[in-house]
Amino acid sequence: MPEHRPQRRRVLEALGEAGGLCTARTVDSDGDVIVCTLEAGHYDPDDWPGWKSGNSDGTPGGWHLAGGSIWSDVGAACFPHAAV
């Protein structure tokens, strides 16, 4: 299973091995909660994703990532590093 996928996170949580993952989350337009799938401590608001910095590489930079969603902690529907 590729890293940084929500399914991988669910498996690690079920095994009790998700302690090293980021706990930041956001809510999408459908009201679904999306939890970051990157390693804890990765977040750097100054390391912008490629599409925000003028590149189209699709990488998250230092922002949060889950599947195809990339977000920072400043969004209205974002919960930075809160307990899940």
mmCIF file of the N, C-alpha and C atoms, coordinates in Angstrom:
data_MODEL
# 
_entry.id   MODEL 
# 
loop_
_atom_site.group_PDB 
_atom_site.id 
_atom_site.type_symbol 
_atom_site.label_atom_id 
_atom_site.label_alt_id 
_atom_site.label_comp_id 
_atom_site.label_asym_id 
_atom_site.label_entity_id 
_atom_site.label_seq_id 
_atom_site.pdbx_PDB_ins_code 
_atom_site.Cartn_x 
_atom_site.Cartn_y 
_atom_site.Cartn_z 
_atom_site.occupancy 
_atom_site.B_iso_or_equiv 
_atom_site.pdbx_formal_charge 
_atom_site.auth_seq_id 
_atom_site.auth_comp_id 
_atom_site.auth_asym_id 
_atom_site.auth_atom_id 
_atom_site.pdbx_PDB_model_num 
ATOM 1   N N  . MET A 1 1  ? 0.850   -1.176 0.000   1.00 0.00 ? 1  MET A N  1 
ATOM 2   C CA . MET A 1 1  ? 0.000   0.000  0.000   1.00 0.00 ? 1  MET A CA 1 
ATOM 3   C C  . MET A 1 1  ? 0.896   1.240  0.000   1.00 0.00 ? 1  MET A C  1 
ATOM 4   N N  . PRO A 1 2  ? 0.672   2.173  -0.930  1.00 0.00 ? 2  PRO A N  1 
ATOM 5   C CA . PRO A 1 2  ? 1.523   3.367  -0.995  1.00 0.00 ? 2  PRO A CA 1 
ATOM 6   C C  . PRO A 1 2  ? 1.443   4.182  0.293   1.00 0.00 ? 2  PRO A C  1 
ATOM 7   N N  . GLU A 1 3  ? 2.567   4.794  0.661   1.00 0.00 ? 3  GLU A N  1 
ATOM 8   C CA . GLU A 1 3  ? 2.571   5.666  1.832   1.00 0.00 ? 3  GLU A CA 1 
ATOM 9   C C  . GLU A 1 3  ? 1.714   6.887  1.547   1.00 0.00 ? 3  GLU A C  1 
ATOM 10  N N  . HIS A 1 4  ? 1.296   7.551  2.604   1.00 0.00 ? 4  HIS A N  1 
ATOM 11  C CA . HIS A 1 4  ? 0.524   8.788  2.534   1.00 0.00 ? 4  HIS A CA 1 
ATOM 12  C C  . HIS A 1 4  ? -0.891  8.568  1.996   1.00 0.00 ? 4  HIS A C  1 
ATOM 13  N N  . ARG A 1 5  ? -1.432  7.379  2.193   1.00 0.00 ? 5  ARG A N  1 
ATOM 14  C CA . ARG A 1 5  ? -2.809  7.088  1.797   1.00 0.00 ? 5  ARG A CA 1 
ATOM 15  C C  . ARG A 1 5  ? -3.649  6.904  3.052   1.00 0.00 ? 5  ARG A C  1 
ATOM 16  N N  . PRO A 1 6  ? -4.893  7.377  3.045   1.00 0.00 ? 6  PRO A N  1 
ATOM 17  C CA . PRO A 1 6  ? -5.755  7.210  4.218   1.00 0.00 ? 6  PRO A CA 1 
ATOM 18  C C  . PRO A 1 6  ? -5.931  5.747  4.638   1.00 0.00 ? 6  PRO A C  1 
ATOM 19  N N  . GLN A 1 7  ? -5.937  4.830  3.676   1.00 0.00 ? 7  GLN A N  1 
ATOM 20  C CA . GLN A 1 7  ? -6.096  3.418  4.008   1.00 0.00 ? 7  GLN A CA 1 
ATOM 21  C C  . GLN A 1 7  ? -4.910  2.922  4.843   1.00 0.00 ? 7  GLN A C  1 
ATOM 22  N N  . ARG A 1 8  ? -3.723  3.375  4.504   1.00 0.00 ? 8  ARG A N  1 
ATOM 23  C CA . ARG A 1 8  ? -2.526  2.986  5.258   1.00 0.00 ? 8  ARG A CA 1 
ATOM 24  C C  . ARG A 1 8  ? -2.639  3.487  6.695   1.00 0.00 ? 8  ARG A C  1 
ATOM 25  N N  . ARG A 1 9  ? -3.111  4.720  6.856   1.00 0.00 ? 9  ARG A N  1 
ATOM 26  C CA . ARG A 1 9  ? -3.269  5.271  8.197   1.00 0.00 ? 9  ARG A CA 1 
ATOM 27  C C  . ARG A 1 9  ? -4.261  4.437  9.007   1.00 0.00 ? 9  ARG A C  1 
ATOM 28  N N  . ARG A 1 10 ? -5.395  4.051  8.400   1.00 0.00 ? 10 ARG A N  1 
ATOM 29  C CA . ARG A 1 10 ? -6.387  3.247  9.113   1.00 0.00 ? 10 ARG A CA 1 
ATOM 30  C C  . ARG A 1 10 ? -5.797  1.908  9.567   1.00 0.00 ? 10 ARG A C  1 
ATOM 31  N N  . VAL A 1 11 ? -4.985  1.297  8.727   1.00 0.00 ? 11 VAL A N  1 
ATOM 32  C CA . VAL A 1 11 ? -4.353  0.027  9.093   1.00 0.00 ? 11 VAL A CA 1 
ATOM 33  C C  . VAL A 1 11 ? -3.403  0.236  10.274  1.00 0.00 ? 11 VAL A C  1 
ATOM 34  N N  . LEU A 1 12 ? -2.568  1.278  10.199  1.00 0.00 ? 12 LEU A N  1 
ATOM 35  C CA . LEU A 1 12 ? -1.636  1.555  11.283  1.00 0.00 ? 12 LEU A CA 1 
ATOM 36  C C  . LEU A 1 12 ? -2.374  1.864  12.585  1.00 0.00 ? 12 LEU A C  1 
ATOM 37  N N  . GLU A 1 13 ? -3.483  2.605  12.503  1.00 0.00 ? 13 GLU A N  1 
ATOM 38  C CA . GLU A 1 13 ? -4.273  2.887  13.701  1.00 0.00 ? 13 GLU A CA 1 
ATOM 39  C C  . GLU A 1 13 ? -4.843  1.603  14.288  1.00 0.00 ? 13 GLU A C  1 
ATOM 40  N N  . ALA A 1 14 ? -5.353  0.722  13.432  1.00 0.00 ? 14 ALA A N  1 
ATOM 41  C CA . ALA A 1 14 ? -5.915  -0.546 13.901  1.00 0.00 ? 14 ALA A CA 1 
ATOM 42  C C  . ALA A 1 14 ? -4.853  -1.411 14.588  1.00 0.00 ? 14 ALA A C  1 
ATOM 43  N N  . LEU A 1 15 ? -3.619  -1.307 14.117  1.00 0.00 ? 15 LEU A N  1 
ATOM 44  C CA . LEU A 1 15 ? -2.521  -2.072 14.709  1.00 0.00 ? 15 LEU A CA 1 
ATOM 45  C C  . LEU A 1 15 ? -1.896  -1.367 15.910  1.00 0.00 ? 15 LEU A C  1 
ATOM 46  N N  . GLY A 1 16 ? -2.367  -0.156 16.193  1.00 0.00 ? 16 GLY A N  1 
ATOM 47  C CA . GLY A 1 16 ? -1.796  0.609  17.297  1.00 0.00 ? 16 GLY A CA 1 
ATOM 48  C C  . GLY A 1 16 ? -0.431  1.175  16.982  1.00 0.00 ? 16 GLY A C  1 
ATOM 49  N N  . GLU A 1 17 ? -0.128  1.392  15.700  1.00 0.00 ? 17 GLU A N  1 
ATOM 50  C CA . GLU A 1 17 ? 1.196   1.841  15.279  1.00 0.00 ? 17 GLU A CA 1 
ATOM 51  C C  . GLU A 1 17 ? 1.172   3.195  14.580  1.00 0.00 ? 17 GLU A C  1 
ATOM 52  N N  . ALA A 1 18 ? 0.129   3.998  14.823  1.00 0.00 ? 18 ALA A N  1 
ATOM 53  C CA . ALA A 1 18 ? 0.019   5.293  14.150  1.00 0.00 ? 18 ALA A CA 1 
ATOM 54  C C  . ALA A 1 18 ? 0.577   6.434  14.990  1.00 0.00 ? 18 ALA A C  1 
ATOM 55  N N  . GLY A 1 19 ? 1.241   6.120  16.096  1.00 0.00 ? 19 GLY A N  1 
ATOM 56  C CA . GLY A 1 19 ? 1.756   7.143  16.995  1.00 0.00 ? 19 GLY A CA 1 
ATOM 57  C C  . GLY A 1 19 ? 2.756   8.082  16.357  1.00 0.00 ? 19 GLY A C  1 
ATOM 58  N N  . GLY A 1 20 ? 3.438   7.661  15.301  1.00 0.00 ? 20 GLY A N  1 
ATOM 59  C CA . GLY A 1 20 ? 4.418   8.505  14.639  1.00 0.00 ? 20 GLY A CA 1 
ATOM 60  C C  . GLY A 1 20 ? 3.851   9.346  13.515  1.00 0.00 ? 20 GLY A C  1 
ATOM 61  N N  . LEU A 1 21 ? 2.516   9.310  13.334  1.00 0.00 ? 21 LEU A N  1 
ATOM 62  C CA . LEU A 1 21 ? 1.882   10.073 12.258  1.00 0.00 ? 21 LEU A CA 1 
ATOM 63  C C  . LEU A 1 21 ? 1.315   11.385 12.776  1.00 0.00 ? 21 LEU A C  1 
ATOM 64  N N  . CYS A 1 22 ? 1.240   12.353 11.908  1.00 0.00 ? 22 CYS A N  1 
ATOM 65  C CA . CYS A 1 22 ? 0.667   13.664 12.208  1.00 0.00 ? 22 CYS A CA 1 
ATOM 66  C C  . CYS A 1 22 ? -0.808  13.496 12.574  1.00 0.00 ? 22 CYS A C  1 
ATOM 67  N N  . THR A 1 23 ? -1.301  14.318 13.494  1.00 0.00 ? 23 THR A N  1 
ATOM 68  C CA . THR A 1 23 ? -2.705  14.235 13.888  1.00 0.00 ? 23 THR A CA 1 
ATOM 69  C C  . THR A 1 23 ? -3.537  15.404 13.379  1.00 0.00 ? 23 THR A C  1 
ATOM 70  N N  . ALA A 1 24 ? -2.953  16.271 12.545  1.00 0.00 ? 24 ALA A N  1 
ATOM 71  C CA . ALA A 1 24 ? -3.715  17.393 12.000  1.00 0.00 ? 24 ALA A CA 1 
ATOM 72  C C  . ALA A 1 24 ? -4.832  16.865 11.114  1.00 0.00 ? 24 ALA A C  1 
ATOM 73  N N  . ARG A 1 25 ? -5.951  17.582 11.115  1.00 0.00 ? 25 ARG A N  1 
ATOM 74  C CA . ARG A 1 25 ? -7.084  17.152 10.289  1.00 0.00 ? 25 ARG A CA 1 
ATOM 75  C C  . ARG A 1 25 ? -7.816  18.360 9.733   1.00 0.00 ? 25 ARG A C  1 
ATOM 76  N N  . THR A 1 26 ? -8.632  18.095 8.712   1.00 0.00 ? 26 THR A N  1 
ATOM 77  C CA . THR A 1 26 ? -9.468  19.127 8.102   1.00 0.00 ? 26 THR A CA 1 
ATOM 78  C C  . THR A 1 26 ? -10.801 18.498 7.741   1.00 0.00 ? 26 THR A C  1 
ATOM 79  N N  . VAL A 1 27 ? -11.750 19.338 7.361   1.00 0.00 ? 27 VAL A N  1 
ATOM 80  C CA . VAL A 1 27 ? -13.073 18.870 6.941   1.00 0.00 ? 27 VAL A CA 1 
ATOM 81  C C  . VAL A 1 27 ? -13.264 19.280 5.492   1.00 0.00 ? 27 VAL A C  1 
ATOM 82  N N  . ASP A 1 28 ? -13.625 18.310 4.629   1.00 0.00 ? 28 ASP A N  1 
ATOM 83  C CA . ASP A 1 28 ? -13.799 18.637 3.214   1.00 0.00 ? 28 ASP A CA 1 
ATOM 84  C C  . ASP A 1 28 ? -15.197 19.193 2.950   1.00 0.00 ? 28 ASP A C  1 
ATOM 85  N N  . SER A 1 29 ? -15.481 19.517 1.703   1.00 0.00 ? 29 SER A N  1 
ATOM 86  C CA . SER A 1 29 ? -16.757 20.142 1.338   1.00 0.00 ? 29 SER A CA 1 
ATOM 87  C C  . SER A 1 29 ? -17.959 19.227 1.573   1.00 0.00 ? 29 SER A C  1 
ATOM 88  N N  . ASP A 1 30 ? -17.727 17.916 1.682   1.00 0.00 ? 30 ASP A N  1 
ATOM 89  C CA . ASP A 1 30 ? -18.803 16.970 1.962   1.00 0.00 ? 30 ASP A CA 1 
ATOM 90  C C  . ASP A 1 30 ? -19.011 16.765 3.458   1.00 0.00 ? 30 ASP A C  1 
ATOM 91  N N  . GLY A 1 31 ? -18.164 17.407 4.277   1.00 0.00 ? 31 GLY A N  1 
ATOM 92  C CA . GLY A 1 31 ? -18.261 17.248 5.724   1.00 0.00 ? 31 GLY A CA 1 
ATOM 93  C C  . GLY A 1 31 ? -17.459 16.087 6.267   1.00 0.00 ? 31 GLY A C  1 
ATOM 94  N N  . ASP A 1 32 ? -16.689 15.422 5.410   1.00 0.00 ? 32 ASP A N  1 
ATOM 95  C CA . ASP A 1 32 ? -15.862 14.300 5.847   1.00 0.00 ? 32 ASP A CA 1 
ATOM 96  C C  . ASP A 1 32 ? -14.583 14.813 6.510   1.00 0.00 ? 32 ASP A C  1 
ATOM 97  N N  . VAL A 1 33 ? -14.198 14.182 7.608   1.00 0.00 ? 33 VAL A N  1 
ATOM 98  C CA . VAL A 1 33 ? -12.956 14.536 8.289   1.00 0.00 ? 33 VAL A CA 1 
ATOM 99  C C  . VAL A 1 33 ? -11.809 13.815 7.603   1.00 0.00 ? 33 VAL A C  1 
ATOM 100 N N  . ILE A 1 34 ? -10.764 14.568 7.267   1.00 0.00 ? 34 ILE A N  1 
ATOM 101 C CA . ILE A 1 34 ? -9.587  14.020 6.606   1.00 0.00 ? 34 ILE A CA 1 
ATOM 102 C C  . ILE A 1 34 ? -8.410  14.226 7.555   1.00 0.00 ? 34 ILE A C  1 
ATOM 103 N N  . VAL A 1 35 ? -7.678  13.154 7.856   1.00 0.00 ? 35 VAL A N  1 
ATOM 104 C CA . VAL A 1 35 ? -6.548  13.220 8.776   1.00 0.00 ? 35 VAL A CA 1 
ATOM 105 C C  . VAL A 1 35 ? -5.256  13.085 7.980   1.00 0.00 ? 35 VAL A C  1 
ATOM 106 N N  . CYS A 1 36 ? -4.289  13.927 8.298   1.00 0.00 ? 36 CYS A N  1 
ATOM 107 C CA . CYS A 1 36 ? -2.998  13.913 7.610   1.00 0.00 ? 36 CYS A CA 1 
ATOM 108 C C  . CYS A 1 36 ? -2.359  12.527 7.701   1.00 0.00 ? 36 CYS A C  1 
ATOM 109 N N  . THR A 1 37 ? -1.704  12.111 6.643   1.00 0.00 ? 37 THR A N  1 
ATOM 110 C CA . THR A 1 37 ? -1.069  10.790 6.610   1.00 0.00 ? 37 THR A CA 1 
ATOM 111 C C  . THR A 1 37 ? 0.455   10.872 6.631   1.00 0.00 ? 37 THR A C  1 
ATOM 112 N N  . LEU A 1 38 ? 1.007   12.069 6.831   1.00 0.00 ? 38 LEU A N  1 
ATOM 113 C CA . LEU A 1 38 ? 2.462   12.231 6.869   1.00 0.00 ? 38 LEU A CA 1 
ATOM 114 C C  . LEU A 1 38 ? 2.995   11.973 8.279   1.00 0.00 ? 38 LEU A C  1 
ATOM 115 N N  . GLU A 1 39 ? 4.304   11.867 8.390   1.00 0.00 ? 39 GLU A N  1 
ATOM 116 C CA . GLU A 1 39 ? 4.934   11.645 9.680   1.00 0.00 ? 39 GLU A CA 1 
ATOM 117 C C  . GLU A 1 39 ? 4.761   12.861 10.581  1.00 0.00 ? 39 GLU A C  1 
ATOM 118 N N  . ALA A 1 40 ? 4.676   12.636 11.877  1.00 0.00 ? 40 ALA A N  1 
ATOM 119 C CA . ALA A 1 40 ? 4.581   13.731 12.845  1.00 0.00 ? 40 ALA A CA 1 
ATOM 120 C C  . ALA A 1 40 ? 5.803   14.629 12.713  1.00 0.00 ? 40 ALA A C  1 
ATOM 121 N N  . GLY A 1 41 ? 5.594   15.926 12.917  1.00 0.00 ? 41 GLY A N  1 
ATOM 122 C CA . GLY A 1 41 ? 6.687   16.882 12.872  1.00 0.00 ? 41 GLY A CA 1 
ATOM 123 C C  . GLY A 1 41 ? 7.040   17.390 11.494  1.00 0.00 ? 41 GLY A C  1 
ATOM 124 N N  . HIS A 1 42 ? 6.301   17.009 10.468  1.00 0.00 ? 42 HIS A N  1 
ATOM 125 C CA . HIS A 1 42 ? 6.624   17.404 9.094   1.00 0.00 ? 42 HIS A CA 1 
ATOM 126 C C  . HIS A 1 42 ? 6.187   18.828 8.768   1.00 0.00 ? 42 HIS A C  1 
ATOM 127 N N  . TYR A 1 43 ? 5.209   19.371 9.482   1.00 0.00 ? 43 TYR A N  1 
ATOM 128 C CA . TYR A 1 43 ? 4.538   20.598 9.062   1.00 0.00 ? 43 TYR A CA 1 
ATOM 129 C C  . TYR A 1 43 ? 5.455   21.814 9.108   1.00 0.00 ? 43 TYR A C  1 
ATOM 130 N N  . ASP A 1 44 ? 5.528   22.519 7.983   1.00 0.00 ? 44 ASP A N  1 
ATOM 131 C CA . ASP A 1 44 ? 6.289   23.762 7.854   1.00 0.00 ? 44 ASP A CA 1 
ATOM 132 C C  . ASP A 1 44 ? 5.477   24.697 6.966   1.00 0.00 ? 44 ASP A C  1 
ATOM 133 N N  . PRO A 1 45 ? 4.768   25.675 7.566   1.00 0.00 ? 45 PRO A N  1 
ATOM 134 C CA . PRO A 1 45 ? 3.896   26.537 6.758   1.00 0.00 ? 45 PRO A CA 1 
ATOM 135 C C  . PRO A 1 45 ? 4.636   27.345 5.708   1.00 0.00 ? 45 PRO A C  1 
ATOM 136 N N  . ASP A 1 46 ? 5.946   27.528 5.878   1.00 0.00 ? 46 ASP A N  1 
ATOM 137 C CA . ASP A 1 46 ? 6.726   28.301 4.910   1.00 0.00 ? 46 ASP A CA 1 
ATOM 138 C C  . ASP A 1 46 ? 7.185   27.470 3.713   1.00 0.00 ? 46 ASP A C  1 
ATOM 139 N N  . ASP A 1 47 ? 7.060   26.143 3.788   1.00 0.00 ? 47 ASP A N  1 
ATOM 140 C CA . ASP A 1 47 ? 7.431   25.250 2.691   1.00 0.00 ? 47 ASP A CA 1 
ATOM 141 C C  . ASP A 1 47 ? 6.165   24.970 1.877   1.00 0.00 ? 47 ASP A C  1 
ATOM 142 N N  . TRP A 1 48 ? 5.826   25.893 0.999   1.00 0.00 ? 48 TRP A N  1 
ATOM 143 C CA . TRP A 1 48 ? 4.574   25.834 0.241   1.00 0.00 ? 48 TRP A CA 1 
ATOM 144 C C  . TRP A 1 48 ? 4.547   24.668 -0.736  1.00 0.00 ? 48 TRP A C  1 
ATOM 145 N N  . PRO A 1 49 ? 3.357   24.104 -0.975  1.00 0.00 ? 49 PRO A N  1 
ATOM 146 C CA . PRO A 1 49 ? 3.235   23.056 -1.987  1.00 0.00 ? 49 PRO A CA 1 
ATOM 147 C C  . PRO A 1 49 ? 3.554   23.612 -3.374  1.00 0.00 ? 49 PRO A C  1 
ATOM 148 N N  . GLY A 1 50 ? 3.897   22.722 -4.282  1.00 0.00 ? 50 GLY A N  1 
ATOM 149 C CA . GLY A 1 50 ? 4.272   23.144 -5.631  1.00 0.00 ? 50 GLY A CA 1 
ATOM 150 C C  . GLY A 1 50 ? 3.262   24.039 -6.306  1.00 0.00 ? 50 GLY A C  1 
ATOM 151 N N  . TRP A 1 51 ? 1.975   23.727 -6.222  1.00 0.00 ? 51 TRP A N  1 
ATOM 152 C CA . TRP A 1 51 ? 0.960   24.521 -6.919  1.00 0.00 ? 51 TRP A CA 1 
ATOM 153 C C  . TRP A 1 51 ? 0.813   25.915 -6.325  1.00 0.00 ? 51 TRP A C  1 
ATOM 154 N N  . LYS A 1 52 ? 1.158   26.113 -5.045  1.00 0.00 ? 52 LYS A N  1 
ATOM 155 C CA . LYS A 1 52 ? 1.066   27.447 -4.441  1.00 0.00 ? 52 LYS A CA 1 
ATOM 156 C C  . LYS A 1 52 ? 2.291   28.287 -4.779  1.00 0.00 ? 52 LYS A C  1 
ATOM 157 N N  . SER A 1 53 ? 3.414   27.616 -5.036  1.00 0.00 ? 53 SER A N  1 
ATOM 158 C CA . SER A 1 53 ? 4.646   28.355 -5.309  1.00 0.00 ? 53 SER A CA 1 
ATOM 159 C C  . SER A 1 53 ? 4.897   28.532 -6.805  1.00 0.00 ? 53 SER A C  1 
ATOM 160 N N  . GLY A 1 54 ? 3.905   28.188 -7.632  1.00 0.00 ? 54 GLY A N  1 
ATOM 161 C CA . GLY A 1 54 ? 4.032   28.403 -9.062  1.00 0.00 ? 54 GLY A CA 1 
ATOM 162 C C  . GLY A 1 54 ? 4.471   27.174 -9.836  1.00 0.00 ? 54 GLY A C  1 
ATOM 163 N N  . ASN A 1 55 ? 4.754   26.074 -9.159  1.00 0.00 ? 55 ASN A N  1 
ATOM 164 C CA . ASN A 1 55 ? 5.096   24.820 -9.832  1.00 0.00 ? 55 ASN A CA 1 
ATOM 165 C C  . ASN A 1 55 ? 3.859   23.943 -9.872  1.00 0.00 ? 55 ASN A C  1 
ATOM 166 N N  . SER A 1 56 ? 3.794   23.042 -10.794 1.00 0.00 ? 56 SER A N  1 
ATOM 167 C CA . SER A 1 56 ? 2.634   22.155 -10.888 1.00 0.00 ? 56 SER A CA 1 
ATOM 168 C C  . SER A 1 56 ? 2.995   20.723 -10.518 1.00 0.00 ? 56 SER A C  1 
ATOM 169 N N  . ASP A 1 57 ? 3.979   20.559 -9.619  1.00 0.00 ? 57 ASP A N  1 
ATOM 170 C CA . ASP A 1 57 ? 4.433   19.208 -9.291  1.00 0.00 ? 57 ASP A CA 1 
ATOM 171 C C  . ASP A 1 57 ? 3.491   18.446 -8.366  1.00 0.00 ? 57 ASP A C  1 
ATOM 172 N N  . GLY A 1 58 ? 2.542   19.131 -7.709  1.00 0.00 ? 58 GLY A N  1 
ATOM 173 C CA . GLY A 1 58 ? 1.567   18.449 -6.873  1.00 0.00 ? 58 GLY A CA 1 
ATOM 174 C C  . GLY A 1 58 ? 2.096   17.974 -5.530  1.00 0.00 ? 58 GLY A C  1 
ATOM 175 N N  . THR A 1 59 ? 3.344   18.290 -5.196  1.00 0.00 ? 59 THR A N  1 
ATOM 176 C CA . THR A 1 59 ? 3.884   17.842 -3.907  1.00 0.00 ? 59 THR A CA 1 
ATOM 177 C C  . THR A 1 59 ? 3.340   18.712 -2.778  1.00 0.00 ? 59 THR A C  1 
ATOM 178 N N  . PRO A 1 60 ? 3.239   18.169 -1.556  1.00 0.00 ? 60 PRO A N  1 
ATOM 179 C CA . PRO A 1 60 ? 2.662   18.942 -0.462  1.00 0.00 ? 60 PRO A CA 1 
ATOM 180 C C  . PRO A 1 60 ? 3.608   19.944 0.182   1.00 0.00 ? 60 PRO A C  1 
ATOM 181 N N  . GLY A 1 61 ? 4.866   19.979 -0.239  1.00 0.00 ? 61 GLY A N  1 
ATOM 182 C CA . GLY A 1 61 ? 5.817   20.838 0.454   1.00 0.00 ? 61 GLY A CA 1 
ATOM 183 C C  . GLY A 1 61 ? 5.860   20.402 1.907   1.00 0.00 ? 61 GLY A C  1 
ATOM 184 N N  . GLY A 1 62 ? 5.747   21.340 2.833   1.00 0.00 ? 62 GLY A N  1 
ATOM 185 C CA . GLY A 1 62 ? 5.699   21.008 4.255   1.00 0.00 ? 62 GLY A CA 1 
ATOM 186 C C  . GLY A 1 62 ? 4.292   20.989 4.811   1.00 0.00 ? 62 GLY A C  1 
ATOM 187 N N  . TRP A 1 63 ? 3.276   21.087 3.928   1.00 0.00 ? 63 TRP A N  1 
ATOM 188 C CA . TRP A 1 63 ? 1.889   21.122 4.379   1.00 0.00 ? 63 TRP A CA 1 
ATOM 189 C C  . TRP A 1 63 ? 1.356   19.715 4.627   1.00 0.00 ? 63 TRP A C  1 
ATOM 190 N N  . HIS A 1 64 ? 0.120   19.621 5.106   1.00 0.00 ? 64 HIS A N  1 
ATOM 191 C CA . HIS A 1 64 ? -0.499  18.329 5.409   1.00 0.00 ? 64 HIS A CA 1 
ATOM 192 C C  . HIS A 1 64 ? -1.006  17.659 4.126   1.00 0.00 ? 64 HIS A C  1 
ATOM 193 N N  . LEU A 1 65 ? -1.027  16.332 4.142   1.00 0.00 ? 65 LEU A N  1 
ATOM 194 C CA . LEU A 1 65 ? -1.414  15.554 2.964   1.00 0.00 ? 65 LEU A CA 1 
ATOM 195 C C  . LEU A 1 65 ? -2.219  14.338 3.381   1.00 0.00 ? 65 LEU A C  1 
ATOM 196 N N  . ALA A 1 66 ? -3.273  14.050 2.624   1.00 0.00 ? 66 ALA A N  1 
ATOM 197 C CA . ALA A 1 66 ? -4.034  12.817 2.775   1.00 0.00 ? 66 ALA A CA 1 
ATOM 198 C C  . ALA A 1 66 ? -4.661  12.533 1.425   1.00 0.00 ? 66 ALA A C  1 
ATOM 199 N N  . GLY A 1 67 ? -4.242  11.441 0.797   1.00 0.00 ? 67 GLY A N  1 
ATOM 200 C CA . GLY A 1 67 ? -4.749  11.147 -0.536  1.00 0.00 ? 67 GLY A CA 1 
ATOM 201 C C  . GLY A 1 67 ? -4.449  12.314 -1.457  1.00 0.00 ? 67 GLY A C  1 
ATOM 202 N N  . GLY A 1 68 ? -5.461  12.920 -2.050  1.00 0.00 ? 68 GLY A N  1 
ATOM 203 C CA . GLY A 1 68 ? -5.281  14.056 -2.944  1.00 0.00 ? 68 GLY A CA 1 
ATOM 204 C C  . GLY A 1 68 ? -5.482  15.407 -2.271  1.00 0.00 ? 68 GLY A C  1 
ATOM 205 N N  . SER A 1 69 ? -5.693  15.431 -0.960  1.00 0.00 ? 69 SER A N  1 
ATOM 206 C CA . SER A 1 69 ? -5.923  16.682 -0.241  1.00 0.00 ? 69 SER A CA 1 
ATOM 207 C C  . SER A 1 69 ? -4.632  17.214 0.365   1.00 0.00 ? 69 SER A C  1 
ATOM 208 N N  . ILE A 1 70 ? -4.374  18.506 0.162   1.00 0.00 ? 70 ILE A N  1 
ATOM 209 C CA . ILE A 1 70 ? -3.217  19.188 0.733   1.00 0.00 ? 70 ILE A CA 1 
ATOM 210 C C  . ILE A 1 70 ? -3.743  20.434 1.432   1.00 0.00 ? 70 ILE A C  1 
ATOM 211 N N  . TRP A 1 71 ? -3.363  20.653 2.705   1.00 0.00 ? 71 TRP A N  1 
ATOM 212 C CA . TRP A 1 71 ? -3.847  21.820 3.422   1.00 0.00 ? 71 TRP A CA 1 
ATOM 213 C C  . TRP A 1 71 ? -2.841  22.305 4.449   1.00 0.00 ? 71 TRP A C  1 
ATOM 214 N N  . SER A 1 72 ? -3.050  23.576 4.869   1.00 0.00 ? 72 SER A N  1 
ATOM 215 C CA . SER A 1 72 ? -2.230  24.163 5.931   1.00 0.00 ? 72 SER A CA 1 
ATOM 216 C C  . SER A 1 72 ? -3.090  24.275 7.184   1.00 0.00 ? 72 SER A C  1 
ATOM 217 N N  . ASP A 1 73 ? -2.488  24.696 8.283   1.00 0.00 ? 73 ASP A N  1 
ATOM 218 C CA . ASP A 1 73 ? -3.218  24.810 9.543   1.00 0.00 ? 73 ASP A CA 1 
ATOM 219 C C  . ASP A 1 73 ? -4.097  26.050 9.632   1.00 0.00 ? 73 ASP A C  1 
ATOM 220 N N  . VAL A 1 74 ? -4.025  26.961 8.667   1.00 0.00 ? 74 VAL A N  1 
ATOM 221 C CA . VAL A 1 74 ? -4.728  28.230 8.797   1.00 0.00 ? 74 VAL A CA 1 
ATOM 222 C C  . VAL A 1 74 ? -6.148  28.219 8.229   1.00 0.00 ? 74 VAL A C  1 
ATOM 223 N N  . GLY A 1 75 ? -6.555  27.163 7.560   1.00 0.00 ? 75 GLY A N  1 
ATOM 224 C CA . GLY A 1 75 ? -7.899  27.105 6.984   1.00 0.00 ? 75 GLY A CA 1 
ATOM 225 C C  . GLY A 1 75 ? -8.976  27.051 8.054   1.00 0.00 ? 75 GLY A C  1 
ATOM 226 N N  . ALA A 1 76 ? -10.158 27.571 7.730   1.00 0.00 ? 76 ALA A N  1 
ATOM 227 C CA . ALA A 1 76 ? -11.263 27.634 8.682   1.00 0.00 ? 76 ALA A CA 1 
ATOM 228 C C  . ALA A 1 76 ? -11.682 26.249 9.172   1.00 0.00 ? 76 ALA A C  1 
ATOM 229 N N  . ALA A 1 77 ? -11.566 25.242 8.328   1.00 0.00 ? 77 ALA A N  1 
ATOM 230 C CA . ALA A 1 77 ? -12.013 23.891 8.694   1.00 0.00 ? 77 ALA A CA 1 
ATOM 231 C C  . ALA A 1 77 ? -10.853 22.998 9.125   1.00 0.00 ? 77 ALA A C  1 
ATOM 232 N N  . CYS A 1 78 ? -9.736  23.609 9.550   1.00 0.00 ? 78 CYS A N  1 
ATOM 233 C CA . CYS A 1 78 ? -8.552  22.836 9.898   1.00 0.00 ? 78 CYS A CA 1 
ATOM 234 C C  . CYS A 1 78 ? -8.352  22.767 11.399  1.00 0.00 ? 78 CYS A C  1 
ATOM 235 N N  . PHE A 1 79 ? -7.879  21.633 11.855  1.00 0.00 ? 79 PHE A N  1 
ATOM 236 C CA . PHE A 1 79 ? -7.596  21.394 13.260  1.00 0.00 ? 79 PHE A CA 1 
ATOM 237 C C  . PHE A 1 79 ? -6.134  20.962 13.355  1.00 0.00 ? 79 PHE A C  1 
ATOM 238 N N  . PRO A 1 80 ? -5.228  21.893 13.666  1.00 0.00 ? 80 PRO A N  1 
ATOM 239 C CA . PRO A 1 80 ? -3.806  21.549 13.685  1.00 0.00 ? 80 PRO A CA 1 
ATOM 240 C C  . PRO A 1 80 ? -3.408  20.651 14.832  1.00 0.00 ? 80 PRO A C  1 
ATOM 241 N N  . HIS A 1 81 ? -2.878  19.533 14.522  1.00 0.00 ? 81 HIS A N  1 
ATOM 242 C CA . HIS A 1 81 ? -2.252  18.619 15.482  1.00 0.00 ? 81 HIS A CA 1 
ATOM 243 C C  . HIS A 1 81 ? -3.125  18.327 16.696  1.00 0.00 ? 81 HIS A C  1 
ATOM 244 N N  . ALA A 1 82 ? -4.416  18.253 16.496  1.00 0.00 ? 82 ALA A N  1 
ATOM 245 C CA . ALA A 1 82 ? -5.334  17.934 17.580  1.00 0.00 ? 82 ALA A CA 1 
ATOM 246 C C  . ALA A 1 82 ? -5.422  16.425 17.748  1.00 0.00 ? 82 ALA A C  1 
ATOM 247 N N  . ALA A 1 83 ? -5.846  16.005 18.901  1.00 0.00 ? 83 ALA A N  1 
ATOM 248 C CA . ALA A 1 83 ? -6.029  14.563 19.130  1.00 0.00 ? 83 ALA A CA 1 
ATOM 249 C C  . ALA A 1 83 ? -7.166  14.062 18.254  1.00 0.00 ? 83 ALA A C  1 
ATOM 250 N N  . VAL A 1 84 ? -6.976  12.898 17.665  1.00 0.00 ? 84 VAL A N  1 
ATOM 251 C CA . VAL A 1 84 ? -7.993  12.328 16.782  1.00 0.00 ? 84 VAL A CA 1 
ATOM 252 C C  . VAL A 1 84 ? -8.974  11.539 17.599  1.00 0.00 ? 84 VAL A C  1 
# 
